[in-house]
Amino acid sequence: MPNTDAQTQLPRFWWAGTGDINAFFGLMLDNLAGLLLMTTLLVGFGMDSEFIVTHMVPGTALGVLLGDIAFFALALRMGRREGRSDVTAMPLGLDTPSTFGMILLVLGPAFLAARQAGMSDWDASVHTWHIGIWCVVISGILKLALAPFGTMARKIIPRAGLLGSLAAIALVLISFFPLTHILGTPLPGLLGLVIVLATLIGKIPLPGRTPGTLGALIVAGSVYYFLCALGVWGYTFPEPGPITWFPVEWLGTWRGEWLSAFGDALPYLPFALPFALATVVGGIDCTESAAAAGDEYDTRSVLGIEAMATLLAGLSGGVIQTTPYIGHPAYKAMGGRAAYTLATALLIASAGIVGYFAWLNAWLPIPAVYPILVFIGLEITAQSFQATPRKHYAAVAIACLPALAYLAMSLPDRLMGDPAIMGAGISMDNLGNAGLRHDLETLRMFSNGFIVTSLIWAWVLAALIDRRLTLAAAVLMGGAILTCFGVIHSPLAGNRLFIPWISDPASSLELPRTHLPIVMEFVAGYAVTSLFLVVWAKLPSSITSPTSEEEPH
């Protein structure tokens, strides 16, 4: 019940405190790292940074603006209703797994495929942007539809499945890939990394209770620019290009220019939508975590806000979805109230819409910012195990294997896409070593669609551990169906979907006949194993209950 007397005693600015300063730097740098990561990865694929800043960044930042302001308002309402001045707002920002997934699985491959099809860099960028818009818009619609049923989805799929696939992304992609950039400049990089890990995981405070993310930025950033001033090899001051103030290119999305790209976006949706489902489950977990810390928010409101923020971002040209962050208890422990989400919303949105993000992108050194991504990856992985029953740990672990295949395949793909290699007419299809060629083909099929494969494999193993052989058989049969259309185990570069009976080279859904036998063998592998489990389930020994049940701890 509302405490009317307490309401009248609330200070005017009860929703802001000194702890909001620490919380602001943590949440703001986390979001800023996401935007920097998006830009860096896309530039790595060959996309022009100015196009990214003027077309993709503003809409993406708008999603953060809407979500964090809505969570700010939700915290104000709770504080006034309950007469409490210690309410901490739910944090929201760019979904880090989606940032990696959208760029490495959707936007990057789409851009390269468009250039290989003969498009100019500009046309390929627009084509890729429109595909990204569709993926984010559909993700927002899916999340909006699932918001009332989030708990139901959580009951159907075991935590080992949902969190296992998330752990795979977190450990292999979110933690590993930033490390390659951090260690590219090892002196400031290791300094920043140790500061972040010591403060955020080791809980060792910096002098003056300086937030670990801010401390890493100050110390590692200072060392980085000191080395630049000394002229140490490999360290040079940035040369930022001209800033486009108040870019208007992103406003073209409201004219519907991207609507005609639905057919091009369709093959990529199977890789974008699992991230949307993961944020729904993550939103439920975040709400429960906040309740345990003393702030009990309505789950449907939290999921609805993140869905609308994602949808607005997509409609405004954004290419990364938003999500509630897992750190509410940490921000509360810092003394954060609600002002930190408002401040984050205003800074991130103004950076994207006004245009000075281009300046931040140029001057914020990667080794000082990227350590927060390593922390996020480790934290998600740790929580995936902590929130899973101990008996399902192996299911979480097996979910990481398809992601390792993607990691192993990333370097050969980059090598074969290098202009020098392509100019020499060398490709994976004409390698002289037949064994190496076969291994790379197998690795590609293992890695393509790895997010869904991780979910299926973890789900199957969790069901087997629970001796639910019929359920495991049903999931495996689903794997056979998904394989049949390339949602998982596609032999085609770029994670492309196909229809197995289409062999017309003019069709975007063509499956070359040379790939048909191996695809059908994968389908048969899943289907026959499924039928084997159905028969096994009929045997009396298969229904004996395990000796003990263990709960998450």
ROPABA-473161 format. One line per field, with one value per residue (C-alpha): x, y, z. Coordinates in steps of 0.001 Angstrom, whole numbers, plus 500000, padded with zeros to 6 digits. Each point is the difference from the previous one (the first is absolute). Example, Ala and Ser with C-alpha at 12.3 -4.5 7.8 and 13.67 -1.06 7.14 Angstrom:
BEGIN
c1 [512300  501370]
c2 [495500  503440]
c3 [507800  499340]
***
This chain:
BEGIN
c1 [500000  501237  501449  498276  501787  503390  499169  499613  503406  501995  502620  499460  502916  499876  500627  503588  502949  503784  499878  498445  503384  501627  496993  499900  503588  499416  496794  501098  503361  498306  497680  502750  502146  497117  499844  503782  499958  497287  501978  503337  498654  498118  503046  501924  497673  500778  497037  500641  499988  498206  497119  499749  500000  497428  497640  500216  501149  497186  497134  501943  500600  496307  499101  502204  498368  496459  500808  502004  497563  497123  501881  500754  496269  499214  502380  498432  496544  501161  501738  496949  497609  502029  501361  503605  502996  502302  498374  502536  498917  500412  503013  499538  502360  501209  499944  503636  499331  497780  502733  502366  497291  498467  503340  501867  497040  497733  501373  503593  499115  497210  502401  502650  497409  498655  503476  500748  496750  501363  498503  502011  501100  497247  497228  501261  499920  496413  498984  501579  498430  496517  500537  501062  496917  497719  501748  499652  496386  498978  501905  498069  496672  500911  500992  496791  497973  501917  499986  496772  501245  503624  499534  498403  502975  502294  498127  500080  503739  502343  502388  502899  498750  499333  502866  502359  499728  500387  503102  501449  499610  501256  503126  501079  498910  499457  503090  502362  499700  500489  503104  501629  499571  501039  503186  500761  501228  501048  501427  496863  497799  501131  499868  496393  499005  501464  498414  496554  500314  501421  497283  496935  500770  502557  498033  503258  499187  502026  501024  497066  497572  500639  497977  502137  498884  500906  503280  500940  499121  502160  503038  500106  498958  502749  502621  498744  500338  503318  501341  498560  501822  503260  499564  500239  499611  496351  498644  498815  497574  496648  499169  496212  498215  497505  496983  496546  498020  496331  500036  496652  500724  498440  496660  499563  498761  496724  499354  499994  502972  500980  496655  500907  502979  497894  500861  503717  499648  498011  502995  501628  497030  500811  503225  498464  496867  501711  501630  496535  498785  503104  499316  496436  501310  502780  497414  498130  503233  500903  496578  500379  503502  498687  497240  502582  501857  496832  498428  497098  499106  497164  501537  497586  500842  503732  499654  497573  502365  502987  497853  498793  503539  501252  497114  500559  503723  499296  497416  502551  502798  501597  501608  500537  497241  499768  499628  499823  503460  500833  501713  497089  501258  503500  498694  497907  503068  501805  497236  498375  496403  498316  502052  502691  497610  498755  503561  500994  496965  500774  503721  499692  497074  501617  503283  498189  497492  502168  502927  502850  500130  502391  502363  499625  500549  503269  501436  498936  502799  498790  502271  498419  496378  499885  500911  496404  498937  502283  498406  496507  500873  501462  497072  497398  501879  500270  496319  499039  501544  498774  496387  500110  499583  503372  498922  499543  503482  501080  497086  501209  503511  498932  498207  503412  501327  498119  501173  503574  499472  498934  503096  502224  498341  500270  503692  499857  497005  501936  503041  497979  498287  503291  500439  503443  498634  496932  502143  502097  496864  500363  496894  499043  498446  503255  502491  502468  499797  496762  500095  500351  497192  497727  500846  499197  496715  499048  501051  497837  496944  500707  500354  497140  496928  502006  497637  497072  502258  501244  496437  498975  503034  499714  496255  500550  502717  497945  497066  502267  501360  496387  499324  497340  500931  496789  500571  503598  498722  497537  502706  502311  497241  499639  503737  499502  497324  502137  502990  497877  499640  503400  498903  502775  502878  499725  502931  499751  502160  498219  497684  497634  496652  498846  497191  501510  497918  500930  503116  499476  503150  497824  498117  501278  498714  501979  501880  502731  499695  503584  498929  496797  501527  501726  496932  497777  502454  499819  496183  500105  502355  497558  496928  501412  501363  496566  498305  502625  499146  496287  500680  502396  497315  497792  502516  499268  503530  499769  497267  501813  500279  503407  501219  499904  498761  502030  498769  501813  502252]
c2 [500000  503528  501828  503389  501554  498979  501372  503513  499756  499063  502632  501837  498276  496723  498128  501336  499343  499947  496295  500888  501348  496578  498268  502459  499342  496266  500018  502777  498414  496631  501509  502059  496873  498383  502859  499998  496243  500246  502618  498201  496639  501465  502013  496727  498580  502995  502275  503737  501406  503193  497925  498117  503204  501821  497123  497293  501634  502591  497481  497545  502766  500971  496538  500573  503411  498616  496966  501745  502907  497522  498096  503344  500782  496495  500546  503390  498418  497214  502415  502259  497077  498291  503149  498810  502122  497017  498678  499165  500171  496986  500522  499626  500160  498414  496221  498916  496465  501524  502463  497148  497812  502641  501158  496708  497889  502470  503424  499025  496990  501980  502829  497637  498072  503226  501125  496595  500292  503133  502793  503118  500574  502612  497798  497022  502142  501124  496431  498745  502808  499124  496340  501031  502200  497104  497683  502487  500895  496329  499402  502831  498620  496514  501308  502034  496888  497868  502531  498623  496424  500312  497703  497348  499961  499706  496910  498259  500356  499042  502579  497893  500528  503726  500940  497471  501621  503400  498788  498775  503454  501710  497923  499417  503234  502729  499167  498596  502397  503175  498386  499928  503790  500533  497968  501774  502789  497864  502630  502158  497013  497785  502944  500748  496332  499342  503152  498980  496375  500962  502546  498351  496320  500154  502827  501849  503727  502677  503110  502324  497195  500800  497625  497329  500956  503646  499027  497837  502845  502470  497784  497972  503010  502151  497324  499559  503692  500250  497314  501938  503125  498037  498747  496347  497691  499196  502916  503097  502741  499532  502066  500353  500957  502846  499655  500076  502012  499070  497318  499597  496952  497633  501803  498336  496913  501769  500189  496213  499640  496760  498234  498512  498171  497442  497226  500716  500028  496777  497602  501859  500003  496563  501502  503198  498603  497677  503110  501530  496908  500057  503619  499062  497283  502326  502693  497580  499097  503669  500753  497164  501209  503519  498588  498103  503300  501685  501569  497885  501135  498580  497475  500825  503696  499317  497703  502384  502950  498127  498809  503511  501393  497370  500666  503782  499473  497857  502385  502809  498158  498262  496613  498792  499089  501231  497917  500392  499554  497373  502484  501480  498651  501307  503478  499945  499024  503007  502223  500633  501198  501026  502961  497760  498550  503482  501301  496964  500417  503665  499522  496970  501462  503424  498410  498167  502652  503106  498219  500266  496201  500230  501959  497451  497191  501566  501031  497303  497401  496427  498470  502338  499228  496381  498387  500589  497606  497288  500495  499763  496771  498439  501185  498578  496695  499788  500834  497419  497322  501503  500127  496431  496834  498392  496805  502051  501532  497636  501257  503591  498877  498121  503153  501675  497497  501324  503510  498716  498718  503515  501410  497476  500834  503769  500231  497784  502021  503231  498564  498822  503388  501880  501783  498431  496475  500672  501647  496840  497959  497996  498871  497227  498090  499680  499275  497287  498045  497992  499209  503676  500889  497400  501188  503609  498977  498046  502902  502381  497784  499648  503754  501270  500664  499262  501944  497723  496933  500915  500295  496648  498080  501398  499311  496410  499322  501558  497770  496932  500855  500164  496686  501625  498084  500785  503742  499653  498086  502792  502666  497946  499630  503759  500187  497789  502350  503104  498356  499206  503735  501219  501657  497890  498218  501914  499125  503427  502994  502793  497670  500059  498200  497773  497757  496592  499379  503344  499744  503081  502192  503072  499335  501353  496773  497666  497020  498940  496298  499393  500840  497958  496641  501381  502063  496927  497984  502613  499876  496209  500147  502075  498046  496496  500954  501383  496733  498038  501970  499364  496244  500289  501827  496901  497904  499672  500942  503421  501357  499418  503330  501488  499473  503675  503366  503133  503534  503152  501422]
c3 [500000  499274  502975  499731  502953  498679  496575  501377  501702  496905  499123  496733  498280  501925  496725  499713  502273  499986  499195  496655  498874  500344  498492  497086  498963  500157  497914  497627  499164  499563  497375  498439  499702  498118  497478  499626  499511  497355  498093  500315  498838  497043  498932  500199  497354  497765  500702  500092  503547  498934  498604  503300  502069  497860  499182  502682  503239  500513  499919  502149  502565  499912  501247  503053  500538  500022  502133  502696  500301  500318  502722  501679  500032  501280  502930  500781  500081  502305  502360  500270  500333  502726  501614  499616  499067  499473  496812  497296  496365  497753  497711  496243  497083  496806  500119  499773  498687  497310  499081  499228  498509  497733  498640  499741  498848  498164  499078  499227  497810  498296  499149  498623  497989  498507  498945  498521  498036  498323  502118  500719  503593  500436  498576  502020  503165  499358  499153  503264  502032  498740  500883  503516  500388  499094  502468  502873  499147  499873  503247  501650  498764  501226  503415  500225  499176  502501  502833  501559  499532  501050  502959  497788  497598  502975  501188  496619  499312  502853  501321  498795  496443  500110  502281  498432  496591  501662  501860  496712  498476  503142  500507  496420  498322  502594  502057  497365  497057  502090  501506  496572  499842  503626  499554  496749  502308  502985  502349  500408  499126  502874  502398  499084  500063  503466  501425  498731  501133  503404  500763  498452  500669  502812  501720  500789  500241  498280  501964  500531  499086  496348  497776  498383  496501  500572  501649  497016  497653  501933  500620  496783  497909  501509  499365  496441  499149  501855  497667  497063  501175  500267  496460  501049  497007  499335  502051  498152  500891  498245  496962  500205  496849  499798  502271  498420  502505  500332  497278  498226  497832  502559  499694  496606  501848  500745  496260  499905  497664  501749  499592  496613  501541  501872  497556  500438  503798  500245  499853  502895  502387  501488  501320  501378  501667  502524  501466  500412  501850  502188  501036  500970  502310  501154  500766  502236  501769  500431  501500  502492  500839  500672  502215  502032  500457  501284  496878  498761  496489  497905  497599  497182  500246  499855  496972  498285  500411  498579  497074  499167  500316  497537  497607  500054  499423  496927  498568  500403  498220  502970  499446  503603  502446  503584  503142  503792  501465  502578  502352  501991  503369  499214  499169  503167  502021  498505  501410  496642  499971  496749  498766  498523  497404  499061  499600  497924  497758  499330  499320  497723  498074  499583  498888  497212  498956  500394  498384  502498  500276  497048  502274  502820  497510  498900  503371  502466  499849  499546  502712  502549  499077  498795  503358  501095  497211  501365  503413  498484  498235  503138  502121  497596  499843  503782  500473  497382  502188  503268  498782  498646  502097  500649  498246  496778  500024  497227  497886  500404  499074  496863  498827  499689  497449  496925  500933  500119  496457  498973  501659  498196  496670  500354  499116  496862  498814  500463  498238  497019  499815  499827  496641  499466  500476  497871  497325  499779  499344  503228  501857  502395  497114  498055  502793  498997  503255  499844  503724  500914  497596  501606  503514  499094  498388  503124  502211  497990  500398  503716  500460  497816  502121  503142  502292  499156  499986  503487  501255  498458  501248  503536  500031  498862  502571  502805  499002  499936  503443  501220  498175  497827  496887  498138  500468  498822  496947  499187  500229  497772  497419  500097  499306  496946  498653  500631  498308  496964  499312  501162  503234  501523  498278  496750  497700  498333  500878  501812  501964  497038  500158  497150  498821  499171  496886  498413  497816  497839  500271  499476  503266  503324  501589  497729  501439  497555  499220  501142  503578  500037  501142  503098  500960  499734  502080  502765  499765  500180  502960  502033  498830  500531  503422  500877  499025  501928  503156  499479  499965  502943  501991  499727  501926  503752  501066  498310  502281  503284  501817  500724  503547  500940  498834  500457  499796  498874  502658]
***
